Amino acid sequence: MGKSTSDVEIIRRMMRYVWPKGDYAIKGRVVLALALLGAGKLCNVQVPFFFKQVIDSLNMPVPEGGTVMTVAGAVLIGYGLSRIGSFAFQELRNAVFARVAQGAIRRVADSIFSHLLSLDLSFHLSRQTGGLSRAIDRGTKGISFVLTSTVLHLAPTILEISMVCGILSYKFGTPYALVTLGTMAAYTLFTVSVTSWRTKFRRQANAADNEAATRVIDSLINYEAVKASSIGRGYFGNEKYELARYNAAMLKYETASLKIAGSLAFLNAGQNTIFSLSLASMMAMAAQGVIQGHLTVGDLVLINQLVFQLSMPLNFLGSVYRDLRQALTDMDTLFNLQAIDQRITDAPNARPVVFDGGEIRFENVTFGYHPTRPILRNATFTIPRGKKVAIVGPSGCGKSTVLRLMFRFYEPQSGRILVDGQDIRDVQLASLRRLIGVVPQDTALFNDTIYHNIAYGNTQATMDQVMHAAQRAQIHHVIERLPDGYQTRVGERGLMISGGEKQRVALARTILKDPPILFFDEATSALDTHTEQSILANIRSLLDEKHCTSVFIAHRLRTISDADLIVVLKDGEVVEQGRHESLLSGVEGQGVYRDMWWSQELTEAEKQATEEDEANNNNGNGNGNAK
């Protein structure tokens, strides 16, 4: 996820969200929480003093007929009020700071999510979704922990230690304060050093946890592939394979977790030993003072209570520091995501694209997903405004890459792409993408309702507009027959509806967006011939009505034979351009299109002949059985 960042830098990044510039309401809450923190600790430190006075009062001769209230009534009331005040200020501080912490978490999460959405396609294609989502989840929880532990544990403990050391030094002498400081130093040094050593085990556990989460998500998302691929490997073959991969990741997690547990036991034992030795030393010093008459029994109790009162926050401090190290590690991962640079951004003086009919021109464009393997080589062609243009060619020749470059998901290594004479690198990215609608081959649907997936093309659309778009895409009648209609959920990646229905939902979404430039990337490949022809007729009607510039990326040449221009790619180069008739005659280019056409026609003829033979055989068998 990137190189490790110093703890100070991580805290500094977090403070931008805790102390936001110009937000005086949040800043006021932070100040109030700190004031309540100080008030609570002042009350807490008073408790041992009242306890001392109670002990000393009870050690004095009591007048005949005296009661607890006459001897130490005021002191007992003060003792009770101090404890109540300490808890009251503590809980009030928690309530005040909760809004600060939750607001900071929300702002960080919004910022990270916004940044991830702005990153280019290559980032998302190279990342494992399960590990990425787990890193974000742990990072935001880490921020919550750091904020609450700092205000609720770390700062109060430091303040209380300072107050106790000052009181011991002032009332009983420097040696008591030095023992306390020495104890705190030894405790802190031991905790920090052991926890730093333990951090590597937590990193190993995190890596294994990410790997396990990725295995689960990949397997569940590709559930059908896991099931289908079992054929030829024995029943449940691939389920066992996926389970083995998941178990391997969990075994790594188990190993790291055992190391974490063992090192934690060592840390706890060391911390308790240091504090117990310190407390015993302080009691010995105080007891000696009582024997010598320098101190009262109440003073011994006061010293014991002041020092022992530090045990709970110190135990918290040890626990907090362990978890704080983990939280900082998780936050480092999270903020490193935020630090990933956007490769594709608006130029400094970019302006909105000026639409003038939608002419698209590729000029000597060279591009490859890997620098040593170009997909397009000096590709030059023009898509006239308002015309239907098809881009065809063998698999892997770069047809779909044209769309990705047009959308600026990637930048070409050389050459340029123009829309109405404007280099797309010089116009605002958002305005460019608003011009383009895409009906992809692999339709991306959200795990939501059909209505949501269609309305995603225009989130401000009314129900009537959504239904009209569905009718144009010939999916409305299918939706109406579903039990929940437009509120039917499509499942993860749309797995609960057929491939053809997914493509029609995508077509309806694009129709609803109503862009002036349309790309159809094998948009009808999942449809049967009858439905395909019907939808193509609707698309032709739509294009004639809107006068859109349309680009069809196609494998089946019959679907694009009526195009105004056909661009033929082979090995990343434009080898032919022209209309269907001229390309078929072989007058244009190298005859690549002609060979593809007749190859597909021959395959289609053989398929039809096979289907007719099967139909005849079935009829013959049926007649024979009837006889």
Phi, psi and omega in degrees: 000002181124171183286156182290145181247149179295153180299322180298318180293322178297314179297320180298318177297319181294322184295338176298333180266336179278326182239065187293139182298126176084354180263088186285338177294315179293316179299320178298321178294322178298313180298316180297319179298320178293322178295317178295326176300311180298317180297319180296318180290326175298316177296320183295321181290335179289335185302310179299328179294316177295323178297318177301315182295325176298313180298312181297322180295321181284341177277350180271156178301134181259127179301150180299133182083004180288153179238173178302319183291326179285328182279312186219030184298309182298322180294318179295321177296316178298321177300312180295317180295323179296317179294317178298315180298320180300312180291322181296313179296323180297312182291324177295320176300316179301316182294319181293318185281342181302318180295323178297312183296312182294323177296319179295318179299316180297317181294321177295313181299317178299317182296316181295314181297318178298319180293318179298321179293334182275347182288155186285168186298325183299326177298311185289329178289335182267355183258151174266120187301319182299312179295323181293314180294323179293321178296320178294317181298313180293323181296315180292323175294325177297320178298316178301317182292316181299316181296310183291320181292326179295314183278325186269339185231303188295305180298315177300321181294315179298317179297317182292320177299316179298316181294318180295316179298318178296318180294314180298317180294319183288318187267329189236354177111161184298323183306321180296318179294322181293320177298318179297313180297319179298320178297314180298320181294314180296318180298313182293316181299315179297315182297314182295314184294316181291321180293322177298321177295323182285341185301324182296328178292322179294321178297319178297319179295320179298315181298318179293323178296316177300316181296317180296317179298320179296318178300316182296310184296316179299317182293319182288321178295321181260039183305315183295322179294322178299316180290312185295325184284355178292337181297129180091351178239010183092151182298135184063018181301312184279336173299316179295323179297314179294320177298322179295318179294318179295318181296324178297318178293318180292331176294320175298318179296319179297316180299314179294322181293324177295321176295322178297315182295317180296316180291331177293319178299318177298318180296314181297318180297316179296318180298315181294323178297314180299314183290321181295318177298320179295314182296320178296320178296316180296320179294322178296317179296317181292319179298321176298321178295323178294317180298320181281352178086005179284330184235155174265170175298326177297324177295320178299316178296320179299313180298315179301315182292319180298314182287316181295330179297339178280345186296318182294310177297329178292319175298319175298319182298318178298314179295317181297319182295320178301310181288332178294320177299317179295318180297320179294324176297315179294321179293324177300315177299317181295311182290334174293328173298318181293335183275353179295128184286144171280120181283328183246109182224171175291142173296157183307320183248031182296140178241161176300143179295138177263111184279131180218058177101333175090039174283134180241133180225128171261125181242107175050047184277126174239132181205145173211144177293334171238135185306329183272357182230079181294139177266317175248139181234107177049044182287126178227122175197162181236134174256105185296151180296136176072010183253161174263119183237136178249141174243118185230169179154171180297163178301138178082010183274354177107016183297307182290337178297328177303316180295315182296323177290322180297324180279355185060037168289333176223162175252139176293150177289330176205166183085183180212161180237129184243141170240115184051044176080002181253126176298126185294344176283346183258000181247162180293132185301317182297320181292326178295313184289335176293334181286339193249133171244143184230132168249102188275166176288313178262095188287129178265115177242146178275153177284071185212196182281162175299320179303312181299319183292326176283314182294349178298336177291335177204096187294349179264003185290150176275170179297321179297320179293321178297316180294323179296318178297321178295323178295318179297329180270004178058042177241349185300314183295329177291316180297318183298332181279347180286148183304320182257008177056229182290347179268009176291131178276141186266352180083176180300121180057024177074026185289347183271000174234163185287165179299319178295321178293323177299316181293326178288326174297318178296322178295317178298320178299317181291321177300320180293325178295326177058056180275156179279346178236127184240135173243130176242106183261092184051046192292341181243019186293335182266008185257153173287165187301316182297311181294322180300313181295322179294316181290322177299323177296320177296320179295318178299318179298318180296317181293320178296323182289318186268344185056043182282153164280124184231140180235122180252116173266114193224151171254320178278110188290337179299330184286346184235014184294342180266009183295149176291331179210136177241124178256123183255123178253144173211126182054036176082002181245149175279112184257338180211150172214143177156186176275168184303314185297315183290323179292324181289330179285345180083005179294321182269134167069214191256005181081016180295313180298316181299316180296319179297318182298308184291330176296316179291321179296319179296316179298318180294320179295318179296322179296315180296320179297319179297317180296321179294320178298317180295320179295317179296319179297319179296320178295318179297318178296323180293318180294320179298318179295324181296321179294000000 
